[in-house]
């Protein structure tokens, strides 16, 4: 990375408003190279990436993706090769498949930020519609879209509770005692 | 789609009112695709995203028709409807979120009352 890794992690934000400036092909390729280095259970590499950077397809992709507030200059659709996963003995709903989608997505988000690009993950889309729009093979299931582009000057406010939780809010150190169990279930 | 009138007939056409196209085919298709796919995605995502998706649809519709509507409707579309952030959800502030939606509904109703003249006596 061209910037300190921890700084990139700490300063990344979801970008929900993007300019129309295109993302250069070489930057997309660097991001995809990073994604290919993401952790993958058993090094099976069951994720497939479909890159869209033409305006017409992006427009239609956005039409069928209610969670896509931004108008990205490019998008990476992360798919799971379900048929190949089943050959390994996974069920189509095995959590490991989606954990690997997450590691790939986070790697893409961080790589984009390291290159001074904005990015935003989208899971709210019709899989059936996206499959049709992109002419995906039936064995591939689209699981996440990562929008890429240059961040606009003004951004919508973040989704959900606005209080930032620290690592201390999210962490228990060691085995949980009874009090912590009660607190965790409330 | 046509501009509304108080004298709307059973077939949705206007009596004694000029008809004005307020959505292009592309705009209508984009909105329709959003609504249909949102219906599907809502089966899998947090229930609190339901109002968010509906508001986004309303805001997109408002964005399309604002240049082509009456000044009074334009004021509504550029006002409270756009004031609820696209990313606002109930969990961040349940009471405030409900209150902001109530405000939008109230202002919308006041606009409808004025536009259709129902404050000027029963028809």
Interface residues (C-beta under 8 A of the other chain):
Chain A: X16 X63 X64 X65 X66 X67 X69 X123 X124 X125 X126 X128 X129 X156 X157 X158 X159 X160 X161 X162
Chain B: X29 X30 X33 X34 X36 X37 X38 X40 X41 X45 X49 X53 X56 X85 X86 X87 X88 X89 X91 X92
